[in-house]
Amino acid sequence: MKMKFFHIGDLHFGKMFFNLSLTETDQTYWTERFLEAVDDYQPDAVVIAGDVYDRKIPSPEAMQLFDRLITGLAERGKYVFVIPGNHDSAIRLSHVSSLLKTHHIYIAGNVSREMQHITLGNVTFWLMPYIFPKAVSDAAVLDRDDITSYEEAARALIEAQSIDTSQCNILVAHQNVLAAGTAPEHSESETIIGGLGEIDFSVFDPFDYVALGHIHNAQKIGRETVRYAGCPMYYDFSEINRNKDLTLVTVRSKSDIQVEKVEIKLRHQLLQLTGTLEELIDKGLHMQDKDNYYIQCVLCDKSRPPHIMERLREVFGDNLVNVKIFREENNPSFRMAETVNPSDHEAKQELDEQFLQFYQSLEHEVIDSEQEELIRRIMEQQERRSGEYYPDDKYVPESDSQELIDFLLNGKDSKEDAV
């Protein structure tokens, strides 16, 4: 038995990086380099562990790019195993999955009692879409009312499968996995809410390798063969010192699974420059390779200079994606970060109004009055916890908090997109 596969995930096709669309630039460039790596290393399969898209309703350009990726893999005769992540719509992602199976491309849809699994030789790939308790406890899946946590949901679903542990079993999953209470190292580009959805890695003991998505930093969790692939390129400046290598897995037997990193060239690296406005302009004028970077400038002027964005853009052009100002407050040794947007507009809105506008831009639909009231109540509760006082002191039950979380992650109709 010998099998090789690339483990990738969190592609987030269609993602915006500050005000830049990455779809037709960095993400297209990465896709071409990845197909070249497939030619060079000749894996038997490619595993995509969720979050193919950045939005449940992806842009046409993002869909075309995913089509380009899986068509390229099909033309090369590779098996492809894909699951939806929390950013994906399971229904949209898998809408022609029956046809794609004829080309050895397997895309999981909504969670079901029997996980889709495909056996190649002595290796079986199990596809577990992103799950949450309500979806697993549903009558159409396990029909149980005692599942209240993500860990219980994952454990119950796995226990319901008929897994031949004498063979090699690979699980593809998209969850927030911990090792004995120790959380993975996160990136600020993730949408992880506190300790939401935590699952201990021991739940996956029946599997010989677990190909995880959801966390954007590549890392092992608990054992060498439970791994996050990480996102394929830089989606936040918190990832600036992270390598974005590919994960190549070689299976020789149940007890002999090797993981190696394969370098892949990116269209842009990240660069953060710090100094006064004049110092930053001088650095920019002497840079010969600006086009190879997305640049964040951190200003340390004691007072805010005028026309910051205009002057920096004259030097760095469109490669300047963000500017931060560190301004001194009452204590000269204390500095507070302030982000300057491209229009230099500093008007502020109430937090709840910002959230409503954000959701509407994200999902292209309007929140109804009942959901809007729920959001406001929970925000009030959080402010009370931080020391604010509300005369009516309304209490938001824990179930309401969970309802909001499910709403944020799974949209207005959790049954339609239950993944």
N, C-alpha and C positions, 0 to 999 in steps of 0.2 A: 504494500500500500504506500503510495506516495502521491500527495496532492498539494498543489500550491494555489493560494488565492490571495488577492489583495483585499484588505479590510479597510474600507473608507466610510465616511459618513458626514453628516452635518454640512452638506454642500451648500445649502441655503441659496440656491440659484434664484436670482432676482433681488439679491440683497443690496441695500443702499449702504454705502460707507460714508457717513456724514451726508454731504449733498451729492455724492458721486454714485452713479449706478455702475455696479461691477459686472453686470451680466455680459455685455458685449466687449469688455476689456479683460480684466483679470480672470474672470471665471471662464471665459472662452479660451483664453491663453492656457489656463490650467488644464482644461479639458483636452486640448490638443497635446500638451506635454504628458498627461496621464495615458492617453492612448499610445503615445510613443513608448512609455514605460511598459505597457502591456506587451507591445511588440518585442521589447528588449528582454523582459523577464519571463514571458510566456506562461502566465498562470493558467490554471484550469478554470478558475472562476473569479468573479468579483462580487464582493458583499458590500452593499450600501445600507448602513445601519441608521436610516431615518433622516428626517429633515432634508429631503431632496430639495424642497422649495423653502423660501423664507416666509411665504404667505399661504394660507389655505386656498386663496384664489390667486394663483400665480399669474404673472404677466405673460403675454404671448411670447416675449423674448426668452423668458425663463423656461417655458415649456419647450420651445424650439431647441434650447441648449441641452435639456435633458434628452430630448429625442436624438440629438446629435451624439450624445454620449452612449446611449444604449444601442443605437444603430451601429456605431463604430465597434462596440463590443460584439454585437451579433454578427457583423461582417467578419470578425476575427474568430468566430466559432466558440466564443466563451459563454459559459453559464453565468447568469447574473441573478443575484438574490437581493430583493429590495423590500424594505419594510417602511411604512409611514411613521414619521415622528410626530411630535406634538405640534409642529408648525405645518404639517401636511394635512390635507383632506384625504382620508383613506379612500373615499369613493372616487374622487377625481384622479388620484394617483393610479388607482388600479382599474380604471374604467374599461380598458381593453386587455386586461390581464389574460383572459382565456386565449386570445389570439397570440399574445406574446409568448405564451408557454410553448407554442410550436417552434419558436426560435430560441428556446432554452432561457427565456427571460421570465423569472418568477417574481411577481409583485404581490405582496400580501395586501388584503383589504381590511375590512373591519374585523375586530377580534371575534373569534368563533371558538366553540368548545374544542374542536380538534384543530390544533395549529397546523398550518400548511407545512409540509416537510417533504424534502426531495433527497433521494439517496443516489449518490454517485459512487459506485464501487462499494467500499466498506465505510463510507462517510455519509452521514445524514445531516442535512442542514435544516434546522427548525426556524421558522419565521414567526416571531412574536411582535405584532404591531405595538406601538405605544399604548399602554393600558392604564386605566384608572379604575378604582373600586366599583363604581356604579356600572361601568360597561361589562366587567367580568361577572358581577352578581346578577346581571339581567337574565330574565327567563330564557332568552334565546341562546345564552352561553352556558352558565353553570346553574342558574335558577337557585341562588342561595341568598339568604338575607343576613348572614353572619359575617360577611366580608366588609370590613370598614376601612382598612388601610391598604396602601399600595403593596406593601410586603405580603399581606394576606392574599391579595388578589393574584400576585405573581406566583406565590407558592401553590395556591389552589389550582390555578390554570396549568402549571407544570405537572402537578400530581395527577391531573386528569388525563395526561398524555400516556400513550403506550410506548415507552422509550426502551429500546433494546440496548442496555448498558454494556453488552459484550462487544458492540460496535462503537466506532468513533462518532460522537454527536457534537455538532456545532450549533450553538444558539445565536441568533441575530436578534438583538433587543435594543430598545431606546428608552432607558430609564435612568433615574438618579440612584446610583449604586454606591453603597458604603462598604468599608471593611471594618467590622467590629466597632462600629460607631464613628470611625474616622472618615470624614467626608473627602471626596476627591478635590483636587486643586482646580478651582474654578477660574473662568475668564469673565470679564465684565460684558462680553458680547452674548452671554447666555441669558435666557429668560427663566432662571431658577428662583422660585419664591421661597426664601428661608429654607426650612427643612422639608419642603413639600415633596411627597412622593418617594421618600427614602426606602430603599430595599437593600438588605444585607446581601453581600455576595454569596453567602452560603446557600441562599435559595437556589442558586444555579449549580449546585454540586453534581447533579446528574449529567452535566455537560462537560466535555473535555476542553472546549474552547468557547468563550463567550465574546462575540463581536459586538461591542457596545457603541451606541451613539448617544448624544445628548449633551455631554460635557466637551468643551472645545479645546481642552488641553489633552494631548495624547499621554496616556499613563496606564499603568497596571493597577488593578484594584484587588487587594487581598492575596492573589496568586498570579503567577506569570501569565496564565492563560485566561484571565478575565481582564479585558483591555478596552479602553476607549481609543479610537483612532484619532480623535481630535478633528477640528475643522481643517480643510485643506489649504486655506490661505488666511491672511491676517484680516480679522473682522473687528479688532479693537486694539488700541495702543497698549492695553494691559498685556497683550500677547507679544510685545515687541522683542523679547529675548527668547521666544519659543521657536524651536525648529518645526517646520511644517513638512516633515518627511512622510512618505507613504509607509504603511504597515503591510509587510509581506509575510504571510504565514505558510509554513511548510509542515504538512502532516505526514509523518512516516508510520506512526502507530498511535494508539491511545495514549501511551506514555512518552511518546517522542514527538512533541510539537515545538517547532522552533519559530521564533519571531525575529525578523530583521527589519531594519529601517532602510528605506530606499530614498535617496535624495531626489527632489524634483525642483526644477527651476520655476520661480514665480515671476510674474510680470513686474510687480513692485514689492520692495521691502518697506519697512516702516522706519522713520527717522524722527527723533524728537530733538529739537534745538532749543537751548535755553540762553537767555541773555536780555539785555535792554533792546529796545526797538532798533537803535542804531547798530548794535552789535549783531543782531539777527540779519539786518539788511546787508551788513558787510560780509557775514558768513555766506549768505545767499549769492552775493556777487562773485564770490570766489569758488563756488561749487561748480564742478564740471559735469557731475552726473545726477543732477536734480531729477531728470526724467525717470530714474530708476527707483524713486522713492515716493511714498505718500508722507507728507511732512506735517508734523504738529509743532507749532512754535509756542514756547512758554516765555512770556514777558516778565521781566523783573524790575521794570522802571518803578521808581518811588511814587510817581504820579502818572496818571493815565495819559499817554500821548494821544493826540488827535489823529484821525484817519488811519487807524491801525491796519485794517484789512486792505484798504486801497494800497498803502505803501508796501505791505508785505506781498500782495498779489503781483505788484509790478516786478518783484524780484523772483518769486517762486512760481508764479502762474497757477495753473489748475492743480499742480501737485501739492499746494498748500490746502489741507483739508480741515484744519482746526487750529484755533488760537486760544490759549489760556493766559489770563493775567493773574499774577500773584501780587496782591496789593497788601501793604502793611497796615495793620489796624492799630489799636491803642498800644498794644505791646509790640515793639519793633521786631522782636524775635518771632512773632506769630504771623504767619502768612495764610491768607485764605484764597483758594482757587476760584476763579471766575471764568466761565467760558464765554467767548465772544462769537456770536454767530455771524455769518457772512454779511448780513445787512446791518450789523451793529445795533440791532433793535433790542431794547432792554425792558420793554413793557412786560408786566407780569399778570398772570391770570390766577384765579383761584385754582387750587389743585384739582378739585372735582371737575371743573370745566376743562382743564387740560386733559384729564383722563378721558372724558367723554369725546373730546375732539380726536384724541389719539386713537381710541377704539374705532371711531367711525372712519378714520383714514385707513386703519389697518384692515377692517373687515368689510368696508364699503356698504355698511348698513347702519341704521339708526337704532340706538338702544331704546327699548320701550320704557314707559314711565315706572313700571314696577321694578325693572332692573336698575334704572337710574336711582330710585329711592334706596335700593339695597346697597349700591355703591356708596352713596352719601352716608348712610348709616354706619357702614364699616369704616369709612374714613374718619367719621366722628369718633368712633370707638378708639381708633389708633391714636388720634390726637389726645383723647382723654388719658390714654395710657402714658403719653409723653408729658402729662402735666396740665393739659388744657382742661377747662371746666365748662360743662354744658348744663344750663339750668334744668332742662328736662331730664338729663342723665339717662337717655335711652340706652337700653342694653341690647347688644347684638348677639344672639345665640351663636354658639360655635358652629351649628349647622349652617347658619347664614354665611359665615366666613368660608366654609367649605364650598357652599353653593357658588359664591363669588369666584373662588379659585377654579372650580370646574368650568364656570362660565368663561373666565379669562382664557383657560387653556383649550377649551373644546367648543367654544362658540355658543350661539343662542340655542341651537338644536343639537344637544349632545347625542341624540339617537341617530341623527343623520350622519354625523361625522364621528361616531364612537370608534376610537381607534385603540 
